[in-house]
Amino acid sequence: MTVSETNASSDPDPSGEGEPYRIGTDISIEDDRWVSVDGLEDLIPKLVAETLREAGLTPEDACVSVALMSGEQVRSLNKVFRSKDADTNVLSFPSPEAARSAVVEDEPAFLGDVALSYDAVVGEAQAQAKTPLQHTAHLVAHGVLHLVGFDHEADADADAMEAAERVILARFGIPDPYRDDTSNSAQSL
């Protein structure tokens, strides 16, 4: 298992405003196959920060954990926590409200965990003619939006969530994940 923690980076945000990313993003690589997705560990903290900004939050005040897992590991989580014995691409586990509001020594609030399945993500990316990096980026944004209260149970909520995802991904030059024509999507990030 490889674990990295990103507390600050001097990389400017994709909006061009020049603000550095300052967010606590813990990345845990539980399946070594994720290492083959070039650029992912650098991109995840930036995606988390932009997703929080899009949701109206201050990235400096939040911490998110992202676990890059195998299909079997995510399937096990899905079975235990959702009573669904099936692999899925991403799971989000928001932290309890009490943990979010408990500020200790000016530490960022822990928003929760996002778990991604290598098998599902790579399989879906191939089927949708996307790069694994593009599809992972989409699912990281999707998972973090769930942590901050977005949902897609009702049509209006799904529309709002998809619109937010489109805006976030566009900031990184990633094509609209919901468009029908994906023939050129693998040429970008």
C-alpha positions in Angstrom: 0.0 0.0 0.0 1.3 3.4 -0.9 0.0 6.4 0.9 0.7 10.0 0.1 -0.7 13.2 1.7 -0.9 16.4 -0.1 -1.2 19.5 2.1 -0.1 22.2 -0.3 1.1 22.6 -3.8 2.4 25.6 -5.7 0.5 24.6 -8.8 -1.9 27.3 -10.0 -5.5 26.4 -10.3 -6.8 25.8 -13.8 -9.0 28.9 -13.7 -5.8 30.9 -14.2 -6.2 32.9 -11.0 -2.9 31.7 -9.7 -4.2 30.5 -6.4 -2.2 27.6 -5.0 -4.0 24.4 -4.1 -4.0 24.1 -0.3 -6.1 21.1 0.7 -5.5 18.0 2.7 -6.0 15.1 0.3 -4.9 11.7 1.5 -4.4 9.3 -1.4 -4.2 5.6 -0.6 -3.2 3.2 -3.4 -4.6 -0.1 -2.4 -4.2 -1.7 -5.8 -0.8 -1.2 -7.5 -2.4 -1.3 -11.0 -3.5 2.4 -10.3 0.2 3.4 -10.7 -0.2 2.8 -14.5 -2.6 5.8 -14.7 0.0 8.5 -15.3 -0.5 11.8 -13.6 -3.3 10.6 -11.3 -1.6 11.3 -8.0 -0.9 14.9 -9.1 -4.4 15.4 -10.5 -6.4 14.1 -7.6 -5.7 17.0 -5.1 -6.4 19.6 -7.8 -9.7 17.9 -8.7 -10.7 17.7 -5.0 -9.9 21.4 -4.6 -11.8 22.5 -7.7 -14.8 20.3 -6.8 -15.0 21.9 -3.4 -14.7 25.4 -4.9 -17.5 24.5 -7.4 -19.6 23.4 -4.4 -19.1 26.7 -2.7 -16.6 25.5 -0.1 -13.1 26.7 0.7 -10.6 23.9 -0.1 -8.2 25.1 2.7 -10.9 24.2 5.2 -11.4 20.6 4.1 -9.7 17.2 4.0 -10.7 14.3 1.8 -9.4 10.7 1.6 -9.3 9.0 -1.8 -8.6 5.2 -1.9 -7.6 3.7 -5.2 -8.7 0.1 -4.9 -9.3 -3.1 -6.8 -12.7 -4.2 -8.0 -12.9 -6.9 -5.3 -12.1 -4.4 -2.5 -14.8 -1.9 -3.7 -17.2 -4.8 -4.1 -16.6 -5.8 -0.5 -17.2 -2.2 0.7 -20.4 -2.1 -1.4 -21.6 -5.3 0.1 -20.8 -4.3 3.7 -22.1 -0.7 3.6 -24.8 -0.8 0.9 -25.9 -4.5 1.0 -25.0 -4.7 -2.8 -22.8 -7.6 -3.7 -21.5 -6.0 -6.9 -18.5 -4.0 -8.1 -19.2 -0.3 -8.7 -16.9 2.4 -10.0 -17.0 4.8 -7.0 -18.3 4.9 -3.5 -18.5 7.9 -1.2 -18.5 7.8 2.6 -19.4 11.2 4.0 -18.1 11.8 7.5 -20.7 12.3 10.2 -21.7 15.9 10.7 -20.1 16.0 14.1 -16.7 15.1 12.7 -17.1 17.8 10.0 -17.8 20.6 12.5 -15.2 19.5 15.1 -12.3 21.9 14.4 -9.1 21.0 16.3 -6.3 23.5 16.2 -7.4 25.0 12.9 -7.2 21.6 11.1 -9.4 21.2 8.0 -12.7 19.4 8.5 -12.6 15.8 7.3 -15.4 15.5 4.7 -15.1 11.7 4.1 -13.7 9.0 1.9 -14.0 8.2 -1.8 -13.1 4.7 -3.0 -12.5 3.9 -6.7 -12.4 0.5 -8.3 -9.6 0.0 -10.8 -11.4 -2.8 -12.6 -14.7 -0.9 -13.0 -13.0 2.5 -13.9 -10.6 1.0 -16.5 -13.3 -1.2 -18.0 -15.8 1.6 -18.3 -13.1 4.0 -19.7 -12.3 1.5 -22.5 -16.0 0.9 -23.2 -16.7 4.7 -23.4 -13.5 5.5 -25.5 -12.0 7.6 -22.7 -8.6 7.4 -21.1 -8.5 5.9 -17.6 -7.2 9.3 -16.4 -10.3 11.1 -17.8 -12.7 8.7 -16.3 -11.0 8.6 -13.0 -11.1 12.4 -12.9 -14.8 12.4 -13.5 -15.4 9.8 -10.8 -13.2 11.7 -8.2 -15.3 14.8 -8.9 -18.5 12.8 -8.7 -17.4 11.1 -5.4 -16.4 14.4 -3.8 -19.7 16.0 -4.8 -21.5 13.2 -3.0 -19.4 14.0 0.1 -20.6 17.6 0.1 -24.3 16.7 -0.3 -24.9 16.3 -4.0 -27.1 13.4 -5.1 -28.6 12.1 -8.3 -31.8 10.3 -7.0 -34.2 12.9 -8.5 -33.9 14.2 -12.1 -33.3 17.8 -11.0 -30.6 16.7 -8.5 -28.9 14.6 -11.2 -29.0 17.5 -13.6 -27.3 19.8 -11.0 -24.7 17.2 -10.2 -23.9 16.6 -13.9 -23.7 20.3 -14.6 -21.2 20.7 -11.7 -19.1 17.8 -13.0 -19.0 19.3 -16.5 -17.8 22.6 -15.2 -15.1 21.0 -13.0 -13.8 18.7 -15.7 -13.8 21.5 -18.3 -11.3 23.4 -16.1 -8.9 20.6 -16.7 -9.6 20.2 -20.4 -11.5 17.0 -19.9 -14.4 16.5 -22.3 -18.0 16.3 -21.1 -18.4 12.8 -19.7 -22.1 12.8 -20.6 -21.9 13.8 -24.2 -23.0 11.2 -26.7 -20.0 11.6 -29.1 -17.0 10.3 -27.3 -15.0 9.6 -30.5 -12.4 12.4 -29.8 -12.4 12.2 -26.0 -9.3 10.0 -25.7 -7.2 12.7 -27.4 -7.5 15.1 -24.4 -6.2 14.5 -20.9 
